[in-house]
Amino acid sequence: MKSLFKPIMERVKVFLSRLSFRTGVIILALCIPCYVLSFAQMLLPISAAAKSVLWFVLFGMAKTTQYAGLAIIGVEGWRRVKGWFRRRRD
């Protein structure tokens, strides 16, 4: 089973490594509206089952965009993002 997923994961890594830092930051920023929507939908006047499905989908999208953005920007990119926020705060 492990040998089945290894080539797939390698192709995903190669694909993500070709994307730019800016793309990674944009995808990482997309997780914020997904998180907000995943919890804001609780205020809608719909059934509990529909709320559960919406939460599952939106929270899953938030996590997916979060991890994909982090994978694209990498460790050095994350240091750049943190440095930008530190400089802006000072």
N, C-alpha and C positions, 0 to 999 in steps of 0.2 A: 504494500500500500504506500509506503514511504517513497519507493522508487517511482511511483506514479505521479506524485505531487512535486517531486524535485524539479523536473524540467519545466513544469508550469510556473513554479515560484521563480525560477531563473529568468524565464521570459518576462514575468511581471517586474522583476528587479531591473532588467535591461530597459523595459518600457518606461518605468518611472524615472530612471536615471537620465533619460533623454529630455525630460521636461525641465523647464527653467525654474529658477528660484522664485520669480514673480508668479508663475503659475502655482507653485506650491503655497505661496502666501495667500493667493486668492482662494484656493481650495480650502486652506486652513481657516480662512475668515468665513467661509460658507457654513462651517459647523456652528457658528454662533446663532444664526437665524433658525437652524434646524433644532438646536437645543431649546430656544425660546418657543418655537412652535410646538415642540413635543410636549411642553408643559402647559402652554397657553390653551391648547385644545381641550384641556380639562374643564374650561369654563363654558364650552359649547353645550347647548341643550340637546344632546343626542344620547343614545343608549350607552350603557356601560361597555357593551361589546364593541361598538363602533369606536368608543374612546380608546379601548385597549388596542384595537387594530391600528388606529392612528398613532398612538404613542409608540407602538412597536416599530412601525415604519419610519416615523420621524426620528426617533431616538437611534434607530439603526443607521439612518442616513447621516445623523450627526457624528456618530462614532466612525463611520466609514470615511467621511470627509476629514475628520480629525486625523485619523491614522494615515490616510493617503497623503494629506498635506505634510505631515511630519516626515513621512517616508521620502517625499519629493525634496523637501528642503534639506534634510539630513542634519547631522550634528553641527556642522559649520554654519549652515543657514539658520539653525535655531539660535546659535550664539549671536548672529547678526540681528535677528529679530529682538532678542532680549536686550542687546546693546542699544538698539533704536529706541526701545521703551525707556531705558535708563537715561539716555541722553535727553530725551524729550521731557522726562520728569525733572531733571536738574535745571 
